[in-house]
Amino acid sequence: MLKTKIIEYGPARNISLYFLTRQLNKKEILTSELVYVICEILLYNPVLKKDQRTIENIEIDIKNNGKFKLKDKSFRNHHNYEIQYLALSTLSKINDLETLKIIINIFMNKMNEVFKNKVRYHGNSQTHRLIATALQNTLFIALLDSRTIDDGAMDWCLKLLGKLPHQASVKIYLEWHISLCLYLKKIILNEDLQKLLGSYNIPISSQFMILYWLMKRKLSTKRFVNDEYDFVMDTLLSHTMGQMFNTRLHAQYLAADLYRRNEIHAAKYEYTIRVIEKTFAESKRDKNFLKLKNDYFVNNFDIINNLTPYFIYECSSKLSDATLNEVKDLETVKHQLNVINENIKIDMGDDLKTEWLRGHASDEEFEEYERICVLNQREDYSKECVGTIQKKYIPWKNMSDVNSYDHSKKKEIIGDLIVVASLVDKLPNLGGMARTSEVFGVRSYVVGSLRHLQDKQFQGLSVSAERWIDVEEVRPGQPLKEFLANKKSEGYSVVAAEQTSTSVKLESFKFPKKTVLLLGHEKEGVPCDLLPLMDQCVEIPQRGVVRSLNVHVAAAIFVWEYTRQNVL
């Protein structure tokens, strides 16, 4: 009970949890009760409050800054990542297969409980951190003993992957775990595998990655048959003309990569791959293509060689989910990882360990690649910031609210469009049309009553637009008829947005410079007694079943078309 309370209050004050974890790390054998406790600590990855995160980051920056010459003992606080790595050190010393399987089952039961009624979760939420940490731990346990990768674990991963959309890191961990299971089971890559993945509703992008990783591994070890290669290539190429752009691009890129990796090129794919590569050469600056080209998991990842504690716990999240990255004391992390690496037992009877020993990359290689990736991400971010900025907010013009509603600063009116909305009675529509009129610089906006401008519904849509345009009041009925007649005598053409037997299509209508645009009532449209006053009725071509557009939407289309013809 006490241990549970210590874990529960860990996010608020973790000193007790740190010492509990340190005591567990000293034990050679864990009792069944302590196994459950260490599982809870292994899943411990809280979302810190802003003030807690700020304090932790400052402390770590001070530790990492050599000029202060401070040692860990100078700080009384212990950070959450230290607790996590102490727990991993304890996990790395467990050699009993049954205990490792119990730990995995505890993780699975915990995740099943969390996702029982969930249909989505957000990045860097507690759910995201929990599932990502659990999957990292199961991958590490697979390295400790590959016998933990059984049918039950694969079935659970398949169900979870197909159940709901996942954050990038979680998706990658699930695909990685499934690929490891299939590879160690020596599953042949064929239609049966594709049907298996489809039966779990695995997304097509995940199916691509699983097939691609498996085929890439088989190509690197030269343990494949030509039928497997043909099946994967045919599967990918069959989606290169699909409906979704990202699916097409993904399939093209992976197929071209596998073709290059195969030393014996199949002649039947040569022309298709040449066309794909020509397309890539023409779209080398395309954002989606560059994203694929720079994606580590598409280009450099290997399901066996990357199965190291450093990559699982440090690199994978940084290369997939920026939201999960936190500042850490690198020396402390490296020390703990060295301890964990020393605890990994080398069993030459384990097929996974045997392959892993032959080709796994060192922590130094991953560290260097990680450093380069971080620099590239910063450079890309800087380019984006320089190249694309939001124009609608100008900081130096919005630093003070003094005279923010100075009516003397209204825009210079360029066009001669008058929008008449006297027949419209729904306030959200009137507010929206006021905003549209201000954005496109209409000369005057006419409403049935100026009292509408004070209503919250109007202001919620207008967002102060009524302060920057000329608004007139013209009542429906005889006042509106007199207003239209006066405007005609001033040289204006009166145009109604209405469907009649003589109305013309908007795309073929040329707006006069001086135009009065009359908008009809939401239901009845323009009254019959006003139609004789119109110089022209114009309608928006429609293809749907519904008879008309919302009046605000229709007004926006008309105002834009007038502006395009006479102002821009």
Residue pairs with C-beta under 8 A, 6 or more apart in sequence:
3 20
3 37
4 40
6 16
6 17
6 20
7 17
7 20
7 37
7 40
7 41
7 44
9 16
9 17
10 16
10 17
10 44
10 46
10 80
10 83
11 46
11 48
11 52
14 77
14 78
14 79
14 80
14 83
15 76
15 77
15 78
17 41
17 44
17 83
18 78
18 82
18 83
18 86
20 37
20 41
21 41
21 83
21 86
21 87
21 90
22 86
24 30
24 34
24 37
24 38
24 41
24 86
24 87
24 90
25 86
25 87
25 89
25 90
27 34
27 90
28 93
30 38
30 90
30 94
30 99
35 99
35 102
35 103
35 106
36 106
38 87
38 90
38 91
38 103
39 103
39 106
39 107
39 110
41 83
41 84
41 87
42 84
42 87
42 88
42 91
42 103
42 107
42 133
42 137
43 107
43 110
43 130
43 133
43 134
43 137
44 80
44 83
44 84
44 87
44 133
45 80
45 84
45 129
45 130
45 132
45 133
46 80
46 126
46 129
47 124
47 125
47 126
47 129
48 56
48 80
53 326
55 77
56 77
56 79
56 80
56 326
56 327
57 326
57 327
59 75
59 77
59 79
60 79
60 327
60 328
60 329
61 327
62 68
62 70
63 70
63 72
63 75
63 329
63 331
64 329
64 330
64 331
72 329
72 332
79 328
79 329
81 326
81 328
81 332
81 333
82 332
82 336
84 133
84 313
85 313
85 332
85 333
85 336
85 337
85 340
86 336
88 137
88 140
88 309
88 313
88 336
88 340
89 336
89 339
89 340
89 343
91 103
91 137
91 140
91 141
91 144
92 140
92 144
92 309
92 339
92 340
92 343
92 344
93 343
94 100
94 103
94 144
95 144
95 145
95 345
97 145
97 147
97 148
100 141
100 144
100 145
100 148
101 148
103 137
103 141
104 138
104 141
104 148
104 153
107 134
107 137
107 138
108 153
108 156
110 130
110 134
111 130
111 131
111 134
111 160
114 127
114 130
114 131
115 131
115 160
115 163
115 164
118 127
118 164
119 164
120 164
120 165
121 127
121 128
121 131
121 167
122 128
123 167
123 321
123 323
124 321
124 323
124 324
128 167
128 170
128 323
128 324
129 324
131 166
131 170
132 167
132 169
132 170
132 173
132 317
132 321
132 324
135 170
135 173
135 174
135 177
136 173
136 312
136 313
136 316
138 148
138 153
138 177
139 173
139 176
139 177
139 180
139 307
139 312
140 309
140 312
140 313
141 148
142 148
142 149
142 177
142 180
142 307
142 352
143 307
143 308
143 309
143 344
143 352
143 353
143 356
144 344
144 345
145 347
145 350
146 184
146 350
146 351
146 352
146 353
147 350
149 177
149 180
149 181
149 184
149 352
150 181
151 181
153 177
153 181
154 177
154 178
154 181
154 182
157 174
157 177
157 178
157 181
158 178
158 197
158 200
158 202
159 200
160 174
161 171
161 174
161 175
161 178
161 200
161 202
161 203
161 206
162 200
162 201
162 202
162 203
163 201
165 203
166 174
167 321
167 323
168 320
168 321
169 316
169 317
169 320
169 321
169 324
171 206
172 297
172 316
172 320
173 316
174 206
175 206
175 209
175 210
175 213
176 213
176 303
178 210
179 209
179 210
179 213
179 214
179 303
180 303
180 304
180 307
180 352
182 193
182 210
182 214
183 214
183 217
183 303
183 304
184 351
184 352
187 193
187 214
188 225
188 228
189 211
189 214
189 215
189 218
189 224
189 228
189 231
189 232
190 227
190 228
190 231
191 231
193 211
194 207
194 211
194 235
197 206
197 207
197 210
198 207
202 210
204 239
204 247
205 246
205 247
205 250
208 236
208 239
208 250
208 251
208 254
209 297
209 298
211 232
211 235
211 236
212 232
212 236
212 254
212 257
212 258
212 298
213 301
213 302
213 303
214 232
214 303
215 224
215 228
215 229
215 232
215 258
216 257
216 258
216 261
216 302
217 302
217 303
217 304
218 224
218 228
219 229
219 258
219 261
219 262
220 261
220 302
221 355
226 266
229 258
229 262
229 266
230 266
232 258
233 255
233 258
233 259
233 266
233 269
236 251
236 252
236 254
236 255
236 258
237 251
237 255
237 269
237 272
238 251
239 247
239 248
239 250
239 251
240 248
240 251
240 252
240 255
240 272
240 276
241 248
242 248
242 251
245 288
246 288
249 288
249 289
249 292
250 292
252 276
252 279
252 280
253 280
253 289
253 292
253 293
253 298
254 298
255 269
255 272
255 273
255 276
256 273
256 276
256 277
256 280
257 298
257 299
259 265
259 269
259 273
280 289
283 289
284 290
292 298
293 299
294 376
296 319
296 369
296 373
297 319
297 320
300 369
302 359
304 352
304 355
304 356
304 359
304 360
305 356
305 359
305 360
305 361
306 316
306 360
306 361
307 352
307 356
307 360
308 341
308 360
308 361
308 363
308 366
309 337
309 340
309 341
309 344
310 337
310 363
310 366
310 367
311 361
311 366
314 333
314 337
314 366
314 370
315 366
315 369
315 370
317 324
317 325
318 325
318 370
318 373
318 374
319 370
319 373
322 377
334 363
337 363
341 363
346 353
346 357
347 353
348 354
405 464
405 467
407 467
407 468
410 468
410 469
411 438
411 441
411 468
413 441
413 442
413 443
414 441
414 567
415 440
415 441
415 442
415 443
415 513
415 562
415 563
415 566
415 567
416 443
416 492
416 513
416 514
416 515
416 566
417 440
417 442
417 443
417 511
417 515
417 517
417 559
417 562
417 563
417 566
418 442
418 443
418 444
418 445
418 446
418 487
418 492
418 515
418 516
418 517
419 433
419 437
419 442
419 444
419 445
419 446
419 517
419 519
419 555
419 559
420 446
420 474
420 480
420 483
420 484
420 516
420 517
420 518
420 519
421 429
421 430
421 433
421 445
421 446
421 447
421 448
421 519
421 555
422 446
422 447
422 448
422 474
422 475
422 476
422 480
423 448
423 476
423 480
423 518
423 519
423 520
423 521
423 526
423 527
424 430
424 433
424 447
424 448
424 519
424 520
424 521
424 522
424 551
425 448
425 521
425 522
426 522
426 551
427 452
427 455
427 457
427 458
427 461
428 457
428 458
428 460
428 461
428 552
429 461
429 522
429 550
429 551
429 552
430 447
430 452
430 458
430 461
430 462
431 457
431 458
431 459
431 460
431 461
431 462
431 465
432 461
432 462
432 552
432 556
433 445
433 519
433 551
433 552
433 555
433 556
434 445
434 458
434 461
434 462
434 465
434 466
434 469
434 471
435 461
435 462
435 463
435 465
436 552
436 555
436 556
436 559
437 445
437 465
437 469
437 559
438 445
438 465
438 466
438 468
438 469
439 465
440 559
440 560
440 562
440 563
440 567
441 563
441 567
442 469
442 559
443 470
444 469
444 470
444 471
444 472
445 466
445 469
445 470
445 471
445 472
446 471
446 472
446 473
446 474
446 483
447 453
447 471
447 472
447 473
447 474
448 473
448 474
448 475
448 476
449 473
449 475
450 471
450 473
452 458
453 459
453 462
453 466
453 471
458 466
474 480
474 483
480 530
481 529
481 530
481 533
484 494
484 516
484 518
484 530
484 533
485 533
487 494
487 516
488 494
488 533
488 535
490 514
491 514
492 512
492 514
492 515
492 516
493 512
493 514
493 515
493 516
493 535
493 536
494 515
494 516
494 518
494 533
494 534
494 535
495 511
495 515
495 516
495 517
495 518
495 534
495 535
495 536
495 537
495 538
496 518
496 520
496 526
496 530
496 531
496 534
496 536
496 537
496 538
497 517
497 518
497 519
497 520
497 526
497 538
497 539
497 540
497 554
497 555
497 558
498 520
498 525
498 526
498 531
498 534
498 537
498 538
498 539
499 525
499 537
499 539
499 548
500 531
500 537
500 539
502 537
503 536
503 537
503 538
503 539
504 536
504 537
504 538
504 539
505 538
505 539
505 541
506 538
506 539
506 540
506 541
506 557
506 558
506 561
507 541
509 536
509 538
510 565
511 561
511 562
511 565
511 566
513 566
515 562
517 555
517 558
517 559
517 562
518 526
518 530
518 534
519 551
519 554
519 555
520 526
520 527
520 551
521 527
521 551
522 550
522 551
525 548
526 534
526 537
531 537
538 558
540 549
540 554
540 557
540 558
542 548
542 549
548 554
549 557
